[in-house]
Amino acid sequence: MDTALGINSSARIKLDPRTKLFMLLAVNIVMVGGGYRGISAFIRPVMAMLPLLLLVAERRYSKALPYLILTGAALCGETFLVSRTHGILNLLIVILSGLISRFTPGLVMGYYVVSTTKIAEFIAAMERMRLPQCIIIPFSVMLRFFPTVRAENSAITDAMRMRGIQLGGKKPGAMLEYRLVPMLMCTVKIGEELSAAALTRGLGKPVRRTNISHIGFKTPDFILLFVTAGALISWLILQ
């Protein structure tokens, strides 16, 4: 079974990959480009809630709770504290709350997309969108690359722990050497192997490939697309 980020990629709510990609794009546009006054004060919390609701629907409470706390605190800081503070405190609130509220929702939404989308489904969705192979192949390799690197990093960490080499231990220099060198070598090798595997499966051929993954828009897709598109269009028109 395809996995991503070391997590089982079978989602409890079956969404079309195109719905996930549109939501990812919309969340990033609104959260990064919006302010904390006017219509943005209402639209941005709505968009920030989408990743939270999706994580809760997948029962990933360990990810949803920190996200709720961080993003909620950042949005409250932007809305209520920025105008009521001055000096260094105001600067700190603006920087911290701005960074968290603008980038955390997009990162969490990206985590949801990667961790719940199988590679075959992603390729099928990209082909339905008539995207060229020069875009499909790099994105497919990228979705496989990061989970594989994470697995290799976990294996290197276990090997270091068995040899008594760890952060803050007696051999900090050896820790850097024994972690960075294997990771660099593994990263290069993984990239080459994934590229070769993608080409072996025929991703580089000009002919149309068959795909056993069944994708399509269902009721949850239409609901989420309606909410996301409505929020995005309202923000673009009324801001």
N, C-alpha and C positions, 0 to 999 in steps of 0.2 A: 504493500500500500504506500502511495506517495505520502511523504511527510515533509513538514517544513518547520524550521526552528526547533527540531526535536520533538514536535507535538503531532499527535494524530490529526491528519488533515480532514477527517470526515466531520463536517459541520452539522450541528443540531438543526440549524435553520439553513436550508438549502437555497442560497442566493446565486444568481447568475454572476459570473466573474465581471461582466460588463457593468452590472449594478454596483458591485464593490469598487470598481475603478472609478466610476462616476462619483460615488460618495467620497472616495479618497480625494479626488480632484476638487470637489466642491468644499469639503471641509478645509483643505489647505488654502484655497482662495479666500474664503470668508475669514478664517481665523488669522491668517497672516496679514491680509489686507485691511481688515476691519479695525475700527477704533473701539472706544468704550462709551460713546455718546450717540444719541439719536437712535436710528433704527438698528445700528450695530449692537446697542446695549441689549436688544431683544433677540436678534438673529444669531449672534455669536454663541450665547448659552444654548440655544436650540441645536446648533451644529456641534457644539462640544458634547452634547448629550448623546449623539448618535453612536460614537465609539463605545461609550459606557453601556448603553442599552444592548449593543451587539455582544459585548463581553459578558454581560449578565445573562443574555440568552444562551450563550455557549457555556455558562456556569464556570467561567474563569474568574472567580471572585477574588483570588489573590492578585490578579492584575487590575480588576475593576475598582477595588477599594482604594489602592494608592492613587490611581488615576483620578477618582472622584475627589479625594482630599486635595491633591496638588492643583488640579484644574479649578476646582471650586474656590480654593483659597486665592488663586491667582486672579480669577474673574472678580471676586469680591474686592480684592486689593485694587484692581483697576477701577472698579465702579465707585467704591466708597472711600478709599483711603488716599488715592492720588490727589484729589482735590482738597483734602483736609490736612495734609502734611506739608512740611517745608524743609528745605535744606537737604542735608545728607540723607535723612530718613526718606524723604520724598524720592530722591534719586535712586536709592536702593529698592524701594517699592516699585518704581517705574521699570527698572531693569529686570528685577526678578519676576515680577508678575507679567511683564511683557513677554519675556522669553518663554516662560512656562505656558502662558495662555495661547501663545501663537504657534508654538512648535510641538507641544506635547500631544494635542489632539490629532495632528497629522501623523505623528510617529506611532501613536497607539492604533490609529486607523490602518496605517500601513502594516503593523504587526498583525492585526486581525485579517487583513487581506491575504498576507503571505501564509499565515498559519492555518487558514481554512480553505485554501484554494489548491487543488491538485494541479500538477504541471500539465496533465493532459487536458483538464478543463480550461486552464489558462490559454493553452495553445489553440484549442477549439474556439474559444471566444475571440482571440486575436484574428484567427482566420475568418470568422464570421464578419468581423469588422473590416475585412479586406486590407489588412495591414501588410506591408511587404516583409519578406523573410529577414531582411537586414534589421528589422525591429523585433520580430518574434524570437529569433534565435538568441540575441544577447539577453533579452528579458528572461527567457526560459533558463538559460545558463545561470543568470543571476539568482533566480529563485532557488536553484539547487545549490548554488555556491555557498551562500551564507549558512544554511543548516549544516552542510558538510564541514565547513570550517569550525562551526561551534562544536560538532562532535569530535573533531580532531583536537580542539583546544581542551575539551574535557578529558580526553585520553592522555594528553600531555600533562595536564594537572595531576591526574591520578598517578602517573609514572613519577612525577617530581615528589609527590607526597610519600610514595613508597621509599624514596631515597633520602627523605628528610630534608628536601629542599623546598622551602615555602617562603612567602612574603613575610618579612619580619623575623626570619630565622637566622641561623648562624652563617648562611652563605648567600647574602643578597646579590653579590656579583654573579655567582653561579646560577642563581634563580633567573636573572635576566638572560644569561647566555643559554641556558637549557630550555627556556621558554621561547625566546625570540627566534633563535636559529631554526628549531624544528617547525615553528609556525610559518616562517618565511618559506622554508622548503616545501611544506605541505600546501601552502597557498598556491605556489606556482604549479605544483603537480596536480592539485585538484582542478585548477582552471584548465589545464591542458586536457585532463581526462574528461571533464564535463563537455568541453568543446568537441572532443573526438566522439563522445557518446551521442551528442546532438546530431552531428553529421552522419554518424552510423545509422541513426534512426530515420535518415532521409529528410531532415529539416532543411538541408541546403539545396534540395532538388527543386527544379522549376515546376514539376508536376504537382497536382493536387493530392494531398495525403488524406487517407481515411482516418477516422477518429471514433473510438468506441464510447467516448464520454458524451452523455446526453445533457445538453445545456438548453436553457430557454427561460423566458420570463414567466414567473408565476405570481400569485397574489401578493406574497411578501415583497417581491421585486417591485411591483407596481406601486404598493403603498410607500415603500422607502424612496423610490424614484420621485413620486409625487411630492413627498415632504421635502426631500433634498432639493429638487428643482425649484419648488415654490419658495423655499428659503433663499436659495441662491439668486433667483430672479428678483425677489423683493429687495434683497440687499443691493443688487446692482442698480436697480431703478431708484430706490429711495435714499440711498446713502448720500 
